[in-house]
Amino acid sequence: MHMFLEIVFKELNTSVVVNLEKSVEEVRRVLPFTSTIDVWKQEIYFPTPINISYANKDLAYKARIGSVHWWPPQKALCIFYGFSHQYTPTVELGDLVDPVNVLFDIENGVAVDVMEHKREPSLAKFGEVLERRGFTWSTPLRNGKRVLVAYKIVKSRRISVEASVEPYGIYIESEGIAEFSTDLASIRELSILREVASRHHYARIDLSENGLIVVSACSRHDEEELGKAVEDIEELLKNLR
């Protein structure tokens, strides 16, 4: 059993979705609720009314990028979006579906509404394309508009993408690889990455709107072409690692 949990950053009209794979009923019975974000290192967390019974064997001592945990002292949900780990032991519950870089600009004190997520029906046919490639998908908010996000774990490596479906086509972007810089060494590295990308039909090395190096692609409103574009992004990411 699993559940999609939506965390809405109220002032931003933006949300993220968590794929909960453990303690689903304990979480569902307290929904919806409100809370306030704290940021620590590369982690956001917020107190909740969630009560989880656990044994010592259930405790986690390390966190993966994109993993979601419950922290007993504050009954807090914690989302790890970078290289930091938990302060003290936690219980791992699931994963962030969105690319983690959507959390980079979240600040202390942001109010959140937490509720069960329902996927946007108008994006379902595109989400199912990603599902056939092994992704778990959802439809969070970006500035008030529903977008398509998806993730999967392949050989302990996380792959996550976001797709904006416009009337004139689809834009797809991976999780951020690194921050963009204009120093000479970085430009050289970027040139090497672009040379690798030149062997791919759809996938390219690109920049996100918040200045991260990403792998992106675009496609028509064609399910077969969207599948090929996402496959190409996966292949390029594999070649970069």
MOLIN-V552583 format. One record per run of one state. SS is the DSSP state (helix for helix, strand for strand, loop for the rest). FROM is the first residue (numbers start at 1). TO is the last residue. If there is no record, write none. Layout:
ss={SS:SS}
from={FROM:FROM}
to={TO:TO}
//
This chain:
ss={loop:strand:helix:loop:strand:loop:helix:loop:strand:loop:strand:loop:strand:loop:helix:strand:loop:strand:helix:loop:strand:loop:strand:loop:helix:loop:strand:loop:helix:loop:strand:loop:strand:loop:strand:loop:strand:loop:strand:loop:strand:loop:strand:loop:helix:loop:strand:loop:strand:loop:helix:loop}
from={1:3:10:13:14:21:24:29:33:37:38:41:43:48:56:59:61:67:72:75:76:81:90:97:100:104:111:117:121:132:136:139:141:143:145:147:148:155:157:167:169:175:178:180:184:198:204:208:212:220:223:241}
to={2:9:12:13:20:23:28:32:36:37:40:42:47:55:58:60:66:71:74:75:80:89:96:99:103:110:116:120:131:135:138:140:142:144:146:147:154:156:166:168:174:177:179:183:197:203:207:211:219:222:240:241}
//
